[in-house]
Amino acid sequence: MPHKKIAMQHDKKIALVAHDNKKQDLLEWAKFNHKLLAHHQIFATGTTGKMLERELGLKVVKLKSGPLGGDQQIGAKIVENKIDFLIFFWDPLEPQPHDPDVKALLRMAIVWNIPIANNRASADFMISSPLMDSEYDRLVPDYDNYVSRKINLEQEPE
């Protein structure tokens, strides 16, 4: 499948998400990386966004809580090219009532080739990459053939 290039600007659009048992981990990570995060645009779901804004003093675009649609809002922003990175500290040991939403969010990040960090180590590597503070062309499959494919709506008689 051919690819398209989607330009990421110098200042990235970063989504920060954390399940309840991982919010403190994300906050500690964000405090440690405050200077690196300061010039990027930060998006976050519900409680996580309020906590980050209060503790870091950074402007955060706050969406709905994850179980109330925030994960899906971030997924939609990925599709619309309004999010460049997803840092999602999720709790693999705690069942979530909105697991299908989480899976859908991660699927959109993969479909649109969005870098994803799911724990502190991967987030550290991602944010410290030299690519983080430069322009970058993200390769995304060219879905035009998929969208324009012919669909046979007629059914064969039985």
Summary of the structure (lengths in Angstrom):
residues: 158
radius of gyration: 17.5
end to end distance: 35.9
largest distance: 66.5
contacts: 434
relative contact order: 0.21
helix: 44%
strand: 22%
